[in-house]
Amino acid sequence: MGILARPILLHQDEICCYLYIFEILLSPNSKFKMAASNSQSAEKIFTYSPATIERAERSLMCSPFNLPLFAGMSKQTVPMKAIALENGVKNGYTKRPLTELACDEALVWLVQVGVLRREVDGQGITDSFRLTPLGRQLVEKLQNKPWRNPTWRDRLYNTVVRWFRLPL
């Protein structure tokens, strides 16, 4: 009995995210370690380079989203319709109403940085997002202290890196 193989079609954003995760895992400066949270389960803890954490934190601060969105994503997936337009402001997820296109572009940038991932169901990619391990670490860190406002330098640096897709 032979095994039927189906080609897997991946979106460019997924490929970038997977390559970024493999780069982190294979990096000599990055360590993957297991820490037992209790006797019955183990939690995976990733250690990221300071540059990776700084870039991800800067991307979060410069994004048009508020911390409650990321806190919500740490517990469950959040669909695009809850973030875009007036719903985002009502839910406390965005600073101002965003079109679906602007919302998607900002979320995809956070996917490429490694903070978020798109949810996948049996039919393929959905319009929902969830935090990655890096995103969880940052949200936990940012919930314990005030989220600082990005400086003009942060915004400029984030814009240049985002525009040219630089791996900084």
Buried (B, 14 or more C-beta within 10 A) or exposed (E): EEEEEEEEEEEEBBEBBEEBBEEBEEEEEBEEEEEEEEEEEEEEEBEBEEEBBBBBBBBBBBBBBBBEBBBBBEEEBBEBEBBBBEBBBEBBBBEEBBEEEBBBEBBBBBBBBBBBBBBEEEEEBEBBBBBBBBBBBBBEEBEEEEEEEBEEEBBEBBEEBBEEEEEE
